[in-house]
Amino acid sequence: MKAASKAFEALVARSVEHALALCRIPSPTGFTKAAEAYVESALAAAGFSPSRSAKGSVLCRLGGSGRPLVLAAHIDTLGAVVRALKDRGRLRYSKIGGYPDLNLVTETCVVHCRGGKSFTGTFQPVDASAHVNKKLGEAKLTDENLEILVDERAKDKAELLELGLSPGDIVSIDARPVLTPSGFLKSRHLDDKASAGILLALAEGLRSGEIRAGRELWLLFTTYEEVGHGGAVLPPGAEDLVSVDMGAVGDDLGCDEYRVSICAKDSQGPCDWDLTTALVEAAKAAGCDYAVDVYPDYGADADVALRAGYDLRHAILGPGVYASHGYERTHRDAMANTLALLARFVAS
Ligand SMILES: [Zn+2]
């Protein structure tokens, strides 16, 4: 990327701060109120007036006029719900969102009960002591062979019930967010909290005058993306919708953890040709390191809006995120490239 101004560098630092702060807030799909409140208060602090839809999407007009453009990121994450209380005092889970159970092994978590209590815990294989279970590691990793141990003395189902645990309780996986001195962000749920952080920094840049809106600009933070119906709440008259979501990294894809990825086609089909071309041109004009890629196994909020019946142009872009839906990693440079592209694009 071209050398950036101090003011732009400060916005990149803000995007990283917001991303890390959001990663620290548990928000599996269906349990996103605290993340909604964070986004709302950050926008209000920047002088905007966000509103919340019935299903918890946060929508905010940032200014500008003509050709309404919506930039959307999701603040819900993967997680689980308690499926059953087991006789041995453990919990069986059911996953929220799509990911391999492998990514849960030995992860720490919090179980959020409907009554307001919460308990820490750990996902472990059944019979997890390597000194006792010689077959540990041979079992297929599913919710039958993995379970949650809550950090309470509970030897059976009755004692779990007595604690206040119940089927339907939400389980958030600890994100473990870290910013390394070398500029890597490591955390669960960078998908899509990295992009949500970028959009909040963009709003702050508009307020300070560092970024300019050349058209009517809206931000949308959705709360049901991981289960496939996030992006169906849009302002009236929206012409373009850009999902700012993680860029896929791996196999023959051109994106890495340092670039902004522009998606030409995801698993749902091709993105709008002209809108995607405009994003590529903005990336070039801003001097961004970028890649145009085809995501083999990916769907975004923009697809949802189209399936919901909206007649608009859609595109997808975002910072490259490795190990997606696991303990993910991106780099500050990918956040900077994404913000620079968006700043150039919204000005046009
Ligand atoms: Zn995502």
Boltz pocket constraint, residues with backbone or C-beta under 6 A from the ligand:
constraints:
  - pocket:
      binder: B
      contacts: [[A, 74], [A, 191], [A, 192], [A, 225], [A, 245], [A, 246], [A, 299]]
      max_distance: 6.0
